[in-house]
Amino acid sequence: MSWLDDLRARRTLPVVQAPMAGASDVRLAAAVSDAGGLGMISVAYGATEESVRGSCEELGERPFGVGLMNWQQPELPGVLEAVVAQRPELVSLSFGDPEEPVRRARAADPSVPLAVQVGSVEEARRALDCGVDLVVARGSEGGGHGRGVVATLPLLQQVLEVAGETPVLAAGGIATGRGLAAVIAAGALGAWVGTAFTVCTESPFAGELKRAVLAAGADETIYSSVFDRALRLGWPSDHGGRALRNEVTEEWGGRIDELVASIEAGDPSGVTERVTAARQRNDPSEAPVYAGQAAGLLEQERSVAELLAELGTYRDHLRRAGDRLGS
């Protein structure tokens, strides 16, 4: 019986920890899986077949998932196949056209469940046409990279309309049992949660960055590609990222074309050096701190087990909703 089968049958907590480069690692994923959710690791810059195998082996016999970025696959030959060979409970193939990565994953092992994160109904249809096993409907309020157009609830409703029998997870703005209950009531199988895990004790996020997220209100994030352009990363132009507002986003967030032109001219403003140095010293005033609007729901650092216990109260909220309806 697979994790996805157990999830469908409500035998496991319907929470997947999002694979987040820099904010999730083997320790966090292990803690999530040990506490009843599905922990995931991220395959990002510089990954190799050997490093992927090593990370998966560290997770041992517990269920786990792995997230990869579609646009980066040409730079990582053999890594996707190495991931599939470890037979994780879920492989996430997101950010960019999923057709070729899905084909390769199916060729490597057709039994490994595949998910694609989508930010529009058009992306959902494309993922479904590829035959994925799970769709993640990520709303614009979610932290980190993705589409920045449609909020979670309207997107979830749209995706559910076209998904048919394919299960859907909701992502973006979910950090409490109440939020999990809301998306399950709407028809989601569960939630894909990121920001709330970044501030857990087991997260590799630096203390300065955790404190910045905990101090932020729901209105103190911004969706932008400013950090990708400043750091000269290869993210597709239609996939920005939601991060905490800071000095760099205030200066350049509305001037992306100027930022690109400045960098192409040799970066006379020095923004690349500023952001790079800030990342090295974990300075949230200039470094990217990817977090979603759920930051406004987070008040203190806590363990993964404590967070999942809170998310696990979704059943109580659903029961109370049923009582209010007289059912």
Protein Blocks (a to p, Z undefined) as FASTA:
>chain_A
ZZklmmmnopaccbdcdddehiacfklmmmmmmnopacdddddehiafklmmmmmmmnmm
accdddddfklmmmmghklmmmmmnopabdcdeeiafklmmmmmmmmommbccddddfbf
klmmmmmmnopabdcdddfkbgcjddfkbcfklmmmmmmmmnmmaccddeehiabfklmm
mmmmnopabdcdfklmmmgmklcbdfklmmmmmmpcfklcccdfklmmmnopabdfklcc
dddddfklmmmmmmmmmmmmmmmnooanommmmmmmmmmnopaklpccdddfklmmpcbd
cdfklmmmmmmmmmmmmmmmmmmnoZZ
